[in-house]
């Protein structure tokens, strides 16, 4: 019998998304075929020395970290130093995609449509008009390098903008403000290294009590409805999938990604952001899209690990 693949499952970490990461690791652990893989679990909050000493006997790593120190290139850099292949993007792609400002600059250069935005400074909390005179309300306030919509809010006037900025600066020293693009929230997954495959789109409908797809809407059972494949015209579907592929290439990503977009009533699309380590519970958005494309959850994990080892 072939020797089992020695796989490092890296989950937990120190970001605000630690619990989401650990929940994802449980689902991945259950879905990995024990006949194929011997899984060794590591939590970067305490296990980095053990990971470094075990590295010579490991074949591949599966990173299931979200947010800073996991999705931003830090863990990828460590694994490169340890000469351990991993699924998904390398240092540069991970770092650029995690920084929403840099990502939008690269989207724009690639000809992708984005909502107008500005970078804020802490001084703007006391003088929000410096931003609101240049952009149109409603405005979305986002910490630049956080995931899962942590610290994000929507402002309809200067006082809400000041409040939102104060909140966002608690999460990050860089905060962006962008014009709210009204429409249906969709996401497009991409799989592959050299040859890319655009997965079926998913539409996300947050519950009425959620102003947008925020942390609670993402992770509270039943808080959002997801439709896959999204019920869109052929033309809009094709265009959104093309944008997901273009965003993946513009950010120099590898292996897989998931790009969030909004489709307006008149069929315009704005690219919002790209996730390089999307949620990986069996019911997460990327696994749902992969399922619609014919990959069961265990097959999707096999595919991602194959892509990692191929590199």
C-alpha positions as CSV (number, residue, x, y, z in Angstrom):
1,X,0.0,0.0,0.0
2,X,1.2,3.5,-0.8
3,X,2.6,5.5,2.1
4,X,0.2,7.9,3.6
5,X,0.7,11.7,3.0
6,X,1.9,13.3,6.2
7,X,-0.3,16.5,6.4
8,X,0.1,19.4,8.8
9,X,-3.3,20.9,9.5
10,X,-2.7,24.4,10.7
11,X,-5.6,26.1,12.5
12,X,-6.4,28.4,15.4
13,X,-3.9,31.3,15.5
14,X,-4.2,34.6,17.2
15,X,-6.5,36.7,15.0
16,X,-10.1,37.7,15.7
17,X,-11.2,34.7,13.5
18,X,-9.6,32.1,15.7
19,X,-12.9,30.3,16.5
20,X,-13.9,30.2,12.8
21,X,-10.6,28.7,12.0
22,X,-10.9,26.0,14.6
23,X,-14.5,25.2,13.5
24,X,-13.2,24.8,9.9
25,X,-10.4,22.5,11.0
26,X,-13.0,20.1,12.6
27,X,-14.8,19.8,9.3
28,X,-11.6,19.3,7.3
29,X,-10.4,16.7,9.7
30,X,-13.6,14.7,9.3
31,X,-13.5,14.9,5.5
32,X,-9.9,14.0,4.9
33,X,-9.6,10.3,3.9
34,X,-7.7,8.5,6.8
35,X,-6.5,5.9,4.3
36,X,-4.7,8.7,2.3
37,X,-3.6,11.2,5.0
38,X,-2.0,11.1,8.4
39,X,-3.0,14.4,9.9
40,X,-0.8,16.3,12.4
41,X,-2.6,19.3,13.9
42,X,-0.8,22.6,14.8
43,X,-2.1,25.8,16.4
44,X,0.2,28.7,15.7
45,X,-0.7,30.3,19.0
46,X,1.5,27.7,20.7
47,X,2.8,25.0,18.3
48,X,5.2,26.8,16.0
49,X,8.3,25.2,17.5
50,X,6.8,21.8,17.2
51,X,5.8,22.5,13.5
52,X,9.4,23.6,12.7
53,X,10.9,20.5,14.3
54,X,8.4,18.2,12.6
55,X,8.7,19.8,9.2
56,X,11.3,17.4,7.7
57,X,8.9,14.4,8.1
58,X,5.9,16.3,6.8
59,X,4.8,16.3,3.1
60,X,2.3,19.2,2.8
61,X,0.5,21.7,5.0
62,X,-3.1,22.7,4.9
63,X,-3.5,26.3,6.2
64,X,-6.9,27.0,7.8
65,X,-6.1,30.4,9.3
66,X,-8.1,33.5,8.6
67,X,-7.0,37.1,9.1
68,X,-3.7,38.5,10.2
69,X,-0.7,36.1,10.8
70,X,-2.4,33.4,8.8
71,X,-3.9,34.7,5.6
72,X,-1.5,37.7,5.1
73,X,1.7,35.9,4.0
74,X,3.2,35.4,7.5
75,X,2.5,31.7,7.8
76,X,3.2,31.2,4.1
77,X,6.7,32.7,4.6
78,X,7.4,30.4,7.5
79,X,6.3,27.3,5.5
80,X,8.5,28.5,2.6
81,X,11.5,28.7,5.0
82,X,10.6,25.1,6.2
83,X,10.4,24.0,2.6
84,X,6.9,22.7,3.2
85,X,4.4,23.1,0.4
86,X,0.9,24.4,1.2
87,X,-2.4,25.0,-0.5
88,X,-3.3,28.4,-1.9
89,X,-1.3,31.5,-2.5
90,X,2.3,32.4,-1.6
91,X,3.6,35.4,0.4
92,X,3.0,38.1,-2.2
93,X,-0.5,37.1,-3.3
94,X,-1.6,36.5,0.3
95,X,-0.3,39.9,1.5
96,X,-1.7,41.9,-1.4
97,X,-5.2,40.3,-1.2
98,X,-5.3,40.8,2.5
99,X,-4.7,44.5,2.1
100,X,-8.0,45.8,0.7
101,X,-6.4,49.1,-0.5
102,X,-3.6,47.4,-2.5
103,X,-6.1,44.9,-3.8
104,X,-8.4,47.6,-5.2
105,X,-5.5,49.4,-6.8
106,X,-4.6,46.2,-8.6
107,X,-8.2,45.4,-9.6
108,X,-8.4,48.9,-11.1
109,X,-5.2,48.4,-13.0
110,X,-6.6,45.1,-14.4
111,X,-9.7,47.0,-15.6
112,X,-12.0,45.5,-13.0
113,X,-14.9,47.8,-11.8
114,X,-14.7,48.8,-8.1
115,X,-16.6,51.3,-5.8
116,X,-14.9,54.6,-5.3
117,X,-12.9,54.7,-2.1
118,X,-10.5,56.8,0.1
119,X,-8.1,55.9,2.9
120,X,-9.0,57.4,6.2
121,X,-6.8,58.7,9.0
122,X,-7.5,58.8,12.8
123,X,-7.9,62.7,12.5
124,X,-11.0,62.1,10.3
125,X,-12.9,60.8,13.3
126,X,-13.2,64.4,14.5
127,X,-13.6,65.8,11.1
128,X,-15.5,63.2,9.0
129,X,-16.5,65.9,6.4
130,X,-12.9,65.6,4.9
131,X,-14.1,62.3,3.6
132,X,-17.9,62.8,3.1
133,X,-17.3,65.8,0.8
134,X,-15.4,63.6,-1.6
135,X,-17.6,60.5,-1.5
136,X,-21.3,59.9,-1.6
137,X,-23.3,58.4,1.3
138,X,-24.0,55.7,2.2
139,X,-20.4,54.8,2.9
140,X,-18.8,51.5,4.0
141,X,-16.0,51.7,6.6
142,X,-13.5,48.8,6.6
143,X,-10.3,47.9,8.5
144,X,-7.9,47.3,5.6
145,X,-6.4,44.0,6.8
146,X,-9.2,42.2,8.7
147,X,-11.4,39.4,7.4
148,X,-15.0,38.2,8.3
149,X,-16.2,41.8,8.2
150,X,-14.7,42.5,11.6
151,X,-14.9,46.2,12.5
152,X,-16.9,47.0,9.3
153,X,-20.0,49.3,9.3
154,X,-22.2,51.4,7.0
155,X,-22.6,55.2,7.6
156,X,-25.5,57.3,6.3
157,X,-24.3,60.6,7.7
158,X,-21.2,62.3,9.3
159,X,-22.0,61.2,12.8
160,X,-22.3,57.5,11.8
161,X,-19.1,58.0,9.7
162,X,-17.2,59.3,12.8
163,X,-18.5,56.4,14.9
164,X,-17.7,53.8,12.2
165,X,-14.1,55.2,11.8
166,X,-13.5,55.1,15.6
167,X,-14.7,51.5,15.6
168,X,-12.6,50.4,12.6
169,X,-9.4,52.0,13.9
170,X,-9.7,49.7,17.0
171,X,-9.1,46.7,14.6
172,X,-6.5,48.2,12.3
173,X,-4.2,51.2,11.9
174,X,-5.3,51.4,8.2
175,X,-9.0,52.0,7.4
176,X,-10.7,52.5,4.1
177,X,-14.0,54.2,3.3
178,X,-15.8,53.3,0.1
179,X,-19.1,54.2,-1.5
180,X,-21.8,51.6,-0.8
181,X,-22.7,49.8,-4.0
182,X,-26.3,48.7,-3.8
183,X,-27.2,45.3,-5.1
184,X,-27.1,41.5,-4.7
185,X,-24.1,40.0,-3.0
186,X,-22.4,37.2,-5.0
187,X,-19.1,35.3,-4.7
188,X,-17.1,33.6,-7.4
189,X,-14.6,30.8,-6.6
190,X,-11.6,29.9,-8.7
191,X,-9.6,26.6,-8.6
192,X,-6.2,25.8,-10.2
193,X,-2.5,26.6,-10.6
194,X,-1.7,27.2,-14.3
195,X,-5.1,26.2,-15.6
196,X,-7.9,28.0,-13.8
197,X,-11.5,26.9,-13.4
198,X,-14.3,29.4,-12.5
199,X,-16.7,27.7,-10.1
200,X,-20.5,28.3,-10.1
201,X,-21.5,31.6,-8.4
202,X,-23.1,31.7,-5.0
203,X,-25.6,34.5,-4.1
204,X,-25.7,35.5,-0.4
205,X,-28.9,37.0,1.0
206,X,-28.3,38.2,4.6
207,X,-31.3,38.1,6.9
208,X,-33.3,41.3,7.3
209,X,-31.8,42.1,10.7
210,X,-28.3,42.3,9.1
211,X,-27.5,45.4,7.1
212,X,-24.8,43.4,5.1
213,X,-23.0,40.1,5.2
214,X,-21.4,40.9,8.5
215,X,-19.7,38.6,11.1
216,X,-23.0,37.4,12.6
217,X,-24.6,36.9,9.1
218,X,-21.6,34.8,8.1
219,X,-21.4,32.5,11.1
220,X,-24.8,32.4,12.8
221,X,-26.7,29.3,11.7
222,X,-29.7,30.4,9.5
223,X,-28.7,34.1,9.6
224,X,-28.2,34.2,5.8
225,X,-29.6,32.3,2.8
226,X,-27.2,31.1,0.1
227,X,-28.2,30.2,-3.4
228,X,-25.9,28.1,-5.6
229,X,-25.7,28.3,-8.5
230,X,-26.8,32.0,-8.2
231,X,-30.0,32.8,-10.1
232,X,-28.5,35.3,-12.6
233,X,-28.7,35.7,-16.3
234,X,-26.2,33.8,-18.5
235,X,-24.5,37.1,-19.4
236,X,-24.1,38.3,-15.8
237,X,-22.9,34.9,-14.7
238,X,-20.3,34.7,-17.4
239,X,-19.1,38.3,-16.7
240,X,-18.9,37.7,-12.9
241,X,-17.0,34.4,-13.4
242,X,-14.6,36.3,-15.7
243,X,-14.1,39.0,-13.1
244,X,-13.3,36.3,-10.4
245,X,-10.7,34.8,-12.7
246,X,-9.3,38.3,-13.5
247,X,-9.1,39.3,-9.8
248,X,-7.3,36.0,-9.0
249,X,-4.7,36.8,-11.7
250,X,-4.4,40.5,-10.9
251,X,-3.5,39.6,-7.2
252,X,-1.0,36.9,-8.3
253,X,-2.9,34.1,-6.5
254,X,-2.4,30.4,-6.7
255,X,-4.4,27.3,-6.0
256,X,-7.8,28.8,-5.2
257,X,-9.6,32.0,-4.2
258,X,-13.1,33.4,-3.7
259,X,-13.9,36.9,-4.9
260,X,-16.9,38.8,-3.5
261,X,-18.9,41.0,-5.8
262,X,-22.1,43.0,-5.9
263,X,-24.5,43.1,-8.9
264,X,-26.7,46.2,-9.2
265,X,-30.3,46.1,-10.4
266,X,-29.2,47.3,-13.8
267,X,-26.6,44.5,-14.2
268,X,-23.4,46.4,-13.3
269,X,-20.9,44.5,-11.1
270,X,-18.5,45.9,-8.6
271,X,-15.6,43.7,-7.3
272,X,-15.3,44.0,-3.5
273,X,-12.6,41.8,-2.2
274,X,-10.8,38.4,-2.7
275,X,-10.3,35.8,0.0
276,X,-7.2,33.6,-0.4
277,X,-8.2,31.2,2.4
278,X,-12.0,31.0,2.2
279,X,-14.1,29.4,4.9
280,X,-13.7,25.6,4.7
281,X,-16.6,24.0,6.6
282,X,-18.6,21.7,4.3
283,X,-21.4,24.4,4.1
284,X,-19.0,27.4,3.5
285,X,-19.4,29.3,0.3
286,X,-16.4,27.8,-1.7
287,X,-17.3,24.2,-0.8
288,X,-20.9,24.9,-1.9
289,X,-19.7,26.2,-5.2
290,X,-17.3,23.3,-5.7
291,X,-20.2,20.9,-4.9
292,X,-22.2,22.5,-7.7
293,X,-19.2,21.9,-10.0
294,X,-19.1,18.2,-9.1
295,X,-16.5,18.1,-6.3
296,X,-17.6,16.6,-3.0
297,X,-16.0,18.2,0.1
298,X,-13.4,15.4,0.4
299,X,-12.7,15.7,-3.4
300,X,-12.2,19.5,-3.1
301,X,-9.7,18.9,-0.2
302,X,-7.9,16.3,-2.3
303,X,-7.8,18.7,-5.2
304,X,-6.3,21.6,-3.1
305,X,-3.7,19.3,-1.6
306,X,-2.8,18.0,-5.1
307,X,-2.4,21.6,-6.3
308,X,-0.1,22.4,-3.3
309,X,2.1,19.4,-3.9
310,X,2.2,20.0,-7.7
311,X,3.8,23.4,-7.0
